Structure formats: C-alpha cells, structure tokens
Amino acid sequence: MSTIESVLHETRIFAPSTKFVEQANLADIEAYRALCAEAERDYPAFWSKLAQQHILWHKPFTRVLNDSEPPFFKWFEDGELNISYNCLDRHLANQPDKIAIIFEADNGDVNHCTYRELYQRVCQFANGLKALDIKKGDRIIIYMPMRIEAVIAMQACARIGAIHSVVFGGFSAKSLHERIVDAGAAAVITADEQTRGGKNHPLKATVDEALSMGDTDSVKSVVIYKHTGVDIAWQNNRDIWWHDLIHGKQGECAPEWVNAEHPLFTLYTSGSTGKPKGVQHSSAGYLLGTMISMQWVFDYKPTDIFWCTADVGWITGHSYVAYGPLAMGATQVIFEGIPTYPDAGRFWKIIQQHKVTTFYTAPTAIRSLIKLGADLPQQYDLSSLRLLGSVGEPINPEAWMWYYTVVGQSRCPIVDTWWQTETGCHMIAPIPGAIPLKPGSCTLPLPGISAAVVDEAGHDVELGKGGFLVIKRPFPSQIRTLWKDPARFKKTYFPEDICGGRYYLAGDSAHRDKEGYFWIMGRIDDVLNVSGHRLGTMEIESALVANPLVAEAAVVGKPHEIKGEAVVAFVVLKGQRPHGAQASEIAGTLREWVAREIGPIARPEEIRFGDNLPKTRSGKIMRRLLRSLAKGEEITQDTSTLENPAILEQLKQPVS
Ligand code: WTA
C-alpha cells in the first residue's frame, strides 16, 4: 500500500451533502474565506475575539500577542483563568444533568457520568491532591488506564494549577522513569492494573520499578486507583489508595486562578535524538485551540455524541477527550478497550449502542478493521453517525474510501486532521460543511493558521512541488517551550538553517495541489510513525545498543500495510554474525528487549544482522541505503562511497 504514490494520483472530490450543509456551523467556502480574511486583516483582533467568545476569564486580558522575544510567544498574557472551571463549572448552571461521559469498560460495562457528578469527582480529587501538599506549578505524572479517572486526574491537576504529564500506559518502566526524572514530579497517579482486550497489565508494579531506578526523590506520593484489585507491593508514607485519598473530601474546590501562560501540561514525544522532548503547553491558548477546532472541524452541536478513540496518553486524547469536548459541554464516549476485542465489530457496536454522531480515530485502526472484517460495519446500525475523523498519519485513499462508503455510508464527511503534539489542536483540516474533500488530503489550514510549504530559504515552493511544512505566524495553541530546555526548543522548531528561524518547522514534508490543498508526505527527520505513534529511530537504537550483545544498531522505517510504517533494525553484534536458528533466537530476544526498554509499540518488526553497517568513508551510516534494503528494493543508489559494499548482501536478508 504505497501511500504517497496513490495520493499523488488522487483526483476524486467529495462535496458535503445538502443535509450536512444545512446544519453545519460553517456552511460554505465563502464563510471559510471570510474568516481567513478576517485573520489576515487584523491578526490580533481575530484571536482576541475568539478568546473572548470561547473562554471564561477570571481576569480579562488586555494584551493579545507578545512577540517581543521570538520564538517564545505569549498569548493573552495578562489574563487569568482556570481550565477546569472552563470545562466543568461553566456547565453547572445550564446543563448539570447532561451526560458528560459515557464510559464503556473493556468488558462492556457502561457507566454514565453527568457534568455535576464529574465536577464533584474532580473537586474531591483536587482536594485530595491538596491534602498531599500538591501545589500550583508542581508536576504530576499520570500513568493510568483509559477510564474516567484518568480524565478526573487531569482535570483535578488543572483545577489546582498543577502541571500534569500523562505517560501512556504502554510505556515501560524505563520510559516512565525518564519522564518522572525530567519532570521532577512531586507525585505519580496510577492504578493497580489496566485492562485491555481481556487481559490485565500491571501499572503500579511498573511505577515501583521506575521509582527504584534512582533520581526520583522528588516523588513524595503515589496515588493508586483500585481497578482490578490485584495484590500490589506497598510503600508506607508514599503510597495511598485513590479511594482513601478522596474519603471525606468536599465535592467543591475553589479553582486556582492561573495566568493565561501558566503551563497546563507537558507531554513527552519522540524527536530526532535519543531523549524524548517534554512539549510544554499553555493554559488559555491551548484551550482556545481545542474549542475552536471542536466548533469548526468537528462542527460541534450540543446534541452530538462525540467519540475520539485516542488514549489520554497522547495529545489527541488530551485535546479531544480531556479538554475540548468538556469545554464545549459535549457528551462523549470514553472506551477502555481495543477495537478488536471481543471481535472486530467492537467499534461499530459502540457507535450503534451509544448513538455516536462524531467518530474520530486513526488510519491504522481503520486499516486493521478493514482487514479483519470489511463488511462487519454493515451488521450494525450506524445511522447516528454524521461526521468521521482521521488523525495521526496520512490516510491512504483506499482506507479513506472504505471509511467513507462503508462506515459513513457516503453520508458523512471525513475530516482528515493534520496536527501534532506541539500544535495542541488541528492545524490543517477541512471544515466539513465548507470544504470539499479529496481522499488522502487534509485539505486547507484553519482560519488564522498560516501553514505553508517552503524551501530552505523560506520561500513558498511552487504548487505541486514538495517542501518543508511550516507555520509562518505564531498561533495561540502552539508549544511554548520544551520543559527545562528552551535551547533545544529553539533549535528543533525554529532552526536557523531553515527559513532563518522565522517559521515554526513542523518536521513534515508536504506539497500543495493546484487548488492549494495540502498533502502530507512524511517526516523529514529521524522520526517514524508506527500505527500513528511517533517513535525516534535514535531512541530505538539507544535501546538496542544498551543490550550487552549489541555493538551497533541502525533503525529505519519501512511501509507496512496496517501500521503505516514498521520498525526495521540493522544490528551488528559484539560476537560473530549469527545464522539460522541462532539468528532467529537473538532477533527474538532483541525485539523483546526493545519492547521492555521503551514499550511494545517500539518493538522492531524485523531485525537483520551484518558484520558491519553500510557507512561512508567518513563513517556516516547510509540510512537511505538501509531504507531501500528494508523495503526490499534493488539498490540503485551510488554505492561508490561505501566502505564495504559486501555488507549489502548480508543486510538484504531478513531473519526468518
Ligand atoms: C503525522 C498527532 C498525515 C505527522 C496528532 C505529524 C499526520 C505527526 C496527520 C504528529 C494527518 C498527524 N496526515 N500525517 N492527518 N496527523 N500526522 O505528535 O507526521 O503524535 O508530524 O500528533 O503525525 O504526531 P503526534
């Protein structure tokens, strides 16, 4: 399935149906253009109006954008607000009994939680955190299953001004440890175990392991939500049960008013070095981004049943589970499990049962569900759906067409949303009532978002030509810095050698077609996108060389039918190059090693062994060659600078 190839030849156009347009928040391209023109005319006034419309301010702002120290931009900087107040308290007067969350557990149990109940539970837990002496500005690691409590923990942090850092439950003790140390966390919130696909996986034991790895003295408390009830190790004076912590606590907790620029959270993501980056977001600008995109891209209506399938461990679960839908007062589904358990009809069953109107998922899930049961959706009543969404990686036109015709029954627009952990909310995505769709294109930038495709000097490239995807002007929801590392922030996103450091560099390449539509072509750095998750090749390489058997390793991606991209590792052992059964055995050991070091998402699909890696005479690994080898392509590149061409023959062979 060659995404880029098929994308280049895609010419189909799908305009929204009259029925969709009639009810849309933004119903024609002129309305979209008018908003873009408004932003163009007076950029600060455009954002100022939106920030006043959408956010409840404790103290109104008077300054919109402070760009005096680029790239450290500040938005609404003298305003004060509280994010949890904006997500919960604001709904108490007019819709306290509206269901905020329909929770479906892995085993199918369903619970409903109204806005009033959610408010009380968040307040109670916030009071619990205060009792642990957690204060504004403290960092809290959240390592939780995908349950209501994860959202409660995040909202409770926001309520007291603590900065949360959610770590996906699939990450290893070592990855967790790295994040705890970098954040200097005061507490970890976790559960005994998580349940996915009928299986339980430890969380608390992993936290214990992470906390035994050193440099974690900052952590004074570990709060444990009792989920499966399994026996866990206990450390007095540090560990406390969630239910004990909230016992007797008030269901009211005055919000801590924070400055607009106060960090709401950090979220670690992979980059081109071995060390994950702590992406730091603001409070007001971030919230505004999630709200306007709910309104524009998801065409949000109070009657919607919104379902974003992402885990809160990723940015999508932050913006479109924990914050955006709640700020809008939406009813949303939260699902603990996986799409294929107990069978590949699970998503469709949930849509049918809870009458989901807006469904947002990743291309990798769509592709695996096509494979496991292309006609399964037809066995369910999906007539409640009115809008579909896609995120995390390019969606190939084949998967797009299936999603459109089989799941959406040719009735629902698909919003293919391009954005990143760093951008906080959608950047390039169709406004579904206004913008005709082309399968595989994320279409046009949102109003106010100055996305462009440029060359190294920062000039717009001709339509049809590939280049760097950048955002030219600062925007409210953008990353503020990397936690404790402003120099790396500047170097990564505003590098001097590309566009002279003037533009936000996304790290993707893209081109625009003659209608100006954007087509994302892939990363320009050493970041892989495996099943919609970002993985740094350097991170996997460091994990491999940490194994005592390994002398050297190079990791590249290769196209994969379901995952989009798969990890292929080329490894040189300290001992002899292994053959036959021994090679398979060592490959198996190394795959598990990586899964343990980083997390199962990083487990290499394939490992190949060589006596050496292909290098130039100056010692640089020739990654382009490795990518060709991984794909099984004939080597057509110039190999004359290669030190030892015989290596290529060895590395052609996958270990069986
Ligand atoms: C890729 C996820 C094509 C892209 C929200 C980006 C996409 C990275 C799309 C960010 C899309 C995300 N089409 N590619 N609709 N959405 N990407 O930080 O390479 O986990 O830079 O954020 O995913 O991944 P992240």
Boltz pocket constraint, residues with backbone or C-beta under 6 A from the ligand:
constraints:
  - pocket:
      binder: B
      contacts: [[A, 269], [A, 314], [A, 315], [A, 316], [A, 390], [A, 391], [A, 392], [A, 393], [A, 394], [A, 395], [A, 416], [A, 417], [A, 418], [A, 419], [A, 420], [A, 421], [A, 422], [A, 428], [A, 442], [A, 506], [A, 507], [A, 508], [A, 520], [A, 522], [A, 523], [A, 529], [A, 532], [A, 533], [A, 534]]
      max_distance: 6.0
